[in-house]
């Protein structure tokens, strides 16, 4: 397997310390948590789904998968929104 599947540089997340990986699963988990964190903080009130997605994506901007494949990361975010009914 290529280096794409190996752990990238660790990025700290207060709720889940440890390494993040350059793959869709890792990005999806981080995106979900960012979305939920915004909801809990009341930051989603009055926003469209597109605006909510944009805010969560911005919070994930340093994730290895977002850096290496931003177009696919956006598709993963759309999938997570549909799958989880976010």
Protein Blocks (a to p, Z undefined) as FASTA:
>chain_A
ZZklpccdddddfklgcdddddfklmmmmmmmmmmmmmmnopmgopafklmmmmmmmmmm
mgmklmmmmmlmmmmmmmmmmmnoZZ
